[in-house]
Amino acid sequence: MATNVKALLPFNTEHCFIGGCWRPSQSAERVVLHNPSNAQALCQIAAGNADDIDAAVAAATNALQTEWGGYSALQRGRVLARMGQLVTDNVELLATLEAADVGKPLSQARADAIALARYLEFYAGAADKVHGETLPYLDGYTVYTLREPHGVTGHIVPWNYPMQIIGRSVGAALTMGNACVLKPAEDACLTALMFADIARQAGLPDGALNVVPGIGEVAGAALASHPGVKHLSFTGSVGVGEAIQTQAARNIVPVTLELGGKSPQLVFDDADLHEALPFLVNAGIQNAGQTCSASSRILVQRGVYDAVLELMAEKYRGLRVGPAEADYELGPLISAEQKKRVEGYLAQDTLLDLIAQGVLVDEATDEGYFVVPRLYACTDPQHVLAQQEIFGPVQVVIPFDDEAQAVAIANGTEFGLVASVWTQNGARQMRLAKKLKAGQVFINNYGAGGGVELPFGGVGKSGHGREKGFEALYGFSTLKTVAAKHG
């Protein structure tokens, strides 16, 4: 089923959104978006360049110096609340766009749209609740702190979860009074562009949000290196994150990086396996495994290893892969390039036992970027499929003997984003929560339902800085200390 994108949208997809207006890119070039389910062209988007980024940064700077810069926290919160309501009103449209653009099953795309609305609702309510402190100091002084916006913030958003990452990044930055320049991934721009139009409809002052689509090496690089940008937020690969941090360093600009992961779930002999099973599988195959926090490693104590393999294998055999609009458990990967990358990893599955795999439905054409999910038994924690981020629907199940070995295997990669522990032993729960090297540790669950309120980020090559919750608001502000001597 073809999706007529142009008929759905109230703006021209070939334009940038700068200073509150839709305008052609100064490059006059275009990028073709393809539907991952069938490889058919969806539409064209602007290929923004450095001149477009310059214009967007100038518009954001002007917004800070005029209307948007004069908004109180209460006023900012009310604008975000209106944006959240408009997202809610347009959930089906946003889900349809995301399914066609990214290849997500329609129900997963709908969940992302609902999450975007929730981010905006949360930050709307938090806008006037970020406080400074009064600090005890010398006699005759009153000392206090203020939280102020950085200024113009740059946001480089990936293709796997555009709506959610816009919500947790741009939503937090606007809440704190920054003006934003957003560069969406060239593979997935439609909901980012729709978000700009929603912001316009909600009455966000001109220039407070600007969206410049384009190629990462052009528009993204221009944004990362722009001297007018005072804070950068990037979610994506380790390699690109390193490049962005290097570019930002030349301007001494802080960067929030949310990069890769190889997140483990640790299953002990006393775990409730039937409670754990949906989390063990779904956390690995959601969005066809194209998730930074995907649980691609399942570590299982030997006493229940065979039982876990059997339960997961049964679940895997029922997983169906098909077109996004058909809403099976998995859709396609984002692109032919990504499919080739994942298949390159699968070609290295020697010394692993393929335990089970999903089913490609008849509706899935050869032109679509489909990869069936695969479950492997793995006795070598150093195997490439147990060490590197595949970003596809692949999980390895690794045995361990005791708690110490489990921790060593879990911490034995260069990443540290998320981890989960399945055990009824309360003391073990507390020990492992401290010992595991990860930005988030879940006990007898995984992901906590998305957790808009829960700080999210990694250690090691998973990045630094925190998104979500109030920590994101602190990150999108700078702290000023005022010391008044009054005798």
Order of alpha helices (4+ residues) and beta strands (2+ residues): alpha-beta-beta-beta-beta-alpha-alpha-alpha-alpha-beta-beta-beta-alpha-beta-alpha-beta-alpha-beta-alpha-beta-beta-alpha-beta-alpha-beta-alpha-beta-beta-beta-alpha-beta-alpha-beta-alpha-beta-beta-alpha-beta
